Amino acid sequence: MEPREAALTEEETLTRREKLILTLRFLKIYWKILFAVTWALILIPPLLVYNYKETRCAYAILMMAGYWITECFPMAVTSLIPVVLFPAFGVLSTADTCGCYVNDTIMVFIGGLVLAIAIEHSNLHLRIALGVMRTVGCTHGKLLGGLCAVTAFISMWVSNTAATAMMVPIIFAVLNELEQAGYCRVYDELPVPPGSLDPPEKRPTRITTAYLLAAAYCSTFGGTGTLVGTGTNLTFKGIFESIFPHSEGINFTQWMIASLPQMIVNTFLTWFYLRVAYLGYLRPHSKDAEIADIGVEGEMVTNQVIEQRYKELGSIKFHEGAVAGLFLTCIFLWLFRKPGFVTGWAEVITDIDLRDSVPVIFVSIMMFFIPKDFNFLRTWSKDPAKRPFKSSEGLITWDVIQRKMPWSLMFLLGGGFAISRGSMASGLAKKIGETLVPLRYLPAFLIMLIVCFFIGTITEFTSNVGIANITLPVIAQMCVAMEMHPMYLMVPATISCSFSFRLPVGTPPNAIITVVGNMPTQSLMIGGCVPSIYGLIINCINFVTWGMFIHNIKEFPAWATSGYTPP
């Protein structure tokens, strides 16, 4: 080959390499929009071949599922797809579709978040957390138990994200003080390769890992204890009441009474598991046990840290007391709206259907009526310096709500309700449910285990609410096709949607401890295997023994059939 031809070949090769690099860079930068377009086109051929109402609905749902899983668009934007496609495809009218985005469940969600934001705004959550932790004691075992209990309790009323984010700084404050006193290490430094100028990489010690996992796992378990504790519970409420409008619906009291036992047991098992696996409990001669034993002096240091943090809060302010009072009022109104064992207040004041959104929105409005202090009483003070120059703020302000309210989740819930109603109206959910009828020959408890295991696995990879939106309508129709009470599978499946313990993408608490604590994904995956197992078992056992009794599940109800008319 001549030198000139060799030079051209080399130049051509370099050009191809450069093109390949540029192409890969292009795909890396624009993969989201490329996937969005490609996924929508891939789904079109089956729609053209089988142009029925069910397939048109399936097209919209599969498109949303792909976008939700990959997050090629913001999840809230993906949730608005039914507003366009369902009316255009003749699945639902515009009025029916848009009605899914503002209903009782959405109002409960908004009111519950306003209440949670007010608790955080007043610092009431910190007082509760520090108060419990200084009460239980200051050994690692006791502190871990207090952390588990208070995180689970707070997560019953606020999002698991907020509960975890609140507890992590407290954890590091205590551990840092112990480290300075020489009683533990917060991080281990990995060895640096010879000749490397990079600083040593830090990894959390086993003690730190135990505390971080406790915060993440207990916030997840705690959220299952009430309807407002997590978005998946509210998703279930909306979907169930949409598919079965003639049922009695899901009320706050029933859910809480039925779910509290599994929440408490799972929280206790989490504490026990983390103590055994990371703090050397029941292994007195292990290295973990030696490191976790801080002695009497270590307890004193820890106690001083918590006492100091608590004193910094000062005495209980009117702001905290008023928010606590409204919080307890809301719980009381929820519990006794229509409890079943006594005549509820809602049954006394009206004959119309009054749902859980009424108490929480009432409390939310009252937070704007009640001032957070009594400065207005100093208007006539003899001292001009004490006279107020502006009106007192309420217990919560709209600016605070705007900054902290996750508005996108409202659209995510609404999109799920639209999927539910669309799949019902088109007959898609019924057809999918009928294909699963052969499962009826298996024992009912085994069917429950299979469904919960499947959901608990796939929820590790994408949004819990997104999984609930996609799977619950199908599970409902599967129960109808098998003539099984819908709640028998839907309630355990809903709780399983929250049980994401092994991957950072599964739920925000996992992501928080991974990023803030610099925790390797491998550590999270290893630690999360055991909670996934006992969470599944306790969830199913609790429902078939206690939950069925509370929800009064005896036989296949008449209201679950499509031809049922209310008496």
C-alpha positions, 0 to 999 in steps of 0.5 A: 500500500502506498503511503498516501493511501495508508494516510487516507485509511488512517484518517478515515479510521480516525474519522469513524472513531470520532463519529462513534464517540460523538454518537455515543455522546449524543445518545448519552445527552439525548437518551431521554427524548430518544427513548420517549419517541421510540417507546411511543412508536414501538407501541403503535403497531399492536394498536393498529392491528387491534384497534379496540377500546382496551388496546387504546387504553393499554397503549396509554398505560404502557406509555406511562409505565415506560416513562415512569420507570425510566423517568425520561420526563418528570413523573408529574408530566407523565401523569398528565398523559391521560388528560390528552390520550383518554378523551382522544382515544374514546376511553374517558370523557375530558370531564371524567378524566380531569375529575380524577385529579381532584377528589377526596383522596387528593384533598386528604393528601394536600391537607395531610401535607399541610399538617406535616409542613406545619409540624416541621415549621414549628419544630414540633417534630424535633422536640418529639424526636429529642424528647424520646431519645433522651428518655430511652437512654444513651447506649447504642441499643437504647438509642437505636430503639428510640430512633426506630420508634420515633422515626416510625411514629413521625412517618405515620403523619409526615412523608417518609422522606421528611422523617428520614431527612429530619432524623439523619442530622440528629444521628450525626450530631450524636455520633460526631460527639462520641467520636470526638470523645473517642467512643466510636468512629463515624467513618472508616477511611479506605486505603489510598493507592500508592502515588495517588494524590486523591484524599482517602475515600470515607465509608460509614462504619457499621455503627453508623450504617445501623443508625442510617438503615434504622432511619430509612427502614423505620420511616418506610414501615411507619408510613404504612400505619396510617392512610396519610403516611405514604402516597401508596396508601392514598393511591389505594384508597382512591383506586378502590373507591373508584372501582367499587363506588358502592362499597363502604370505602376506606376510612382512616380508623379501619386502616390504622387499626388494621395496619398498626400491628404489622407496623409495630412488629416490623419496627421492632424486628428492624431494631432487633435485626440491626442490633444483631447484625451491626451492633453485636447483640447476642454475639458478646465476643464479636468485634461489633459488640466490642466497638458498640460498647461505649461504657458509662462515660460514653453514655454520659457524653451522648446524654449531654449531646441530646440534652444540649440539643433539647435545651436549644429548642427552649421552652414549648412555644405557643406555636408548637402547642397550637400545632400539636393541638390541631394535630391531635384534633385532626387525628380525633376527627379522623378516628371518630368520623365513622368508627363503626363501634360507636356512632361517629360525629359525621353520622350525627351532623349529616346524612350525606357522605362525609369523607376524611378530607373534611377534617384535615382541610378544616384543620389546615384552614384553621392554621391560617386563622390562629396566630403563631404568637400573641404580639397583637396584645401589645398594641396598646403597650406603654412601651412603643418598642413592644408595639407590633408593626405588622400582623402576626403570621398564622401557624403556617403561611402560604409561602412556606407551603409553596416552598415545601409542598411536593405538588408533583405528587398530586399529579402522580396520584391523579394520573394513577386514578385516571389509569384506574378509571380508564382501565375499568371503563375500557374493560382492560383491567377486567380482561387482564384479571380474567387471564389470571383466573387459573390462580384461583386453584391455588390456596388464597394465602399462597396467591397473596404471598406471590402477589406481594413478593412480585410487587415487593420486587418490582417496587425496588426499581421505580416509584412506589406510587407508580407501581401501585397505580399500575398494579392495583386496578389489575389486582382488583379485577383479578379478585373479581374474576376469582370471586375473592374479596378485593381487599384480600389482595389489594390491602397487602399489595398496597403495603408491599408497594412501600417495602423498598429496602435494597436500592437507592432508586426504590424510595427517597429514604434509601437515596437520602442515607446513600448520598448523605451517609456516603453509603455504598449501594452494596451495603444497602442491598445487603442490609435490605434483604432481611427486612424485605423477607420479614416485612413480606411475612409479617404483612401477609400474616397480619392481614389474614389474622387481624386485618381480615377481622377489622376490615370485615372480610368474610365472603365475596361482596355483592358490590364488587359485581358490575351489575350491582345496584345499591339498595 
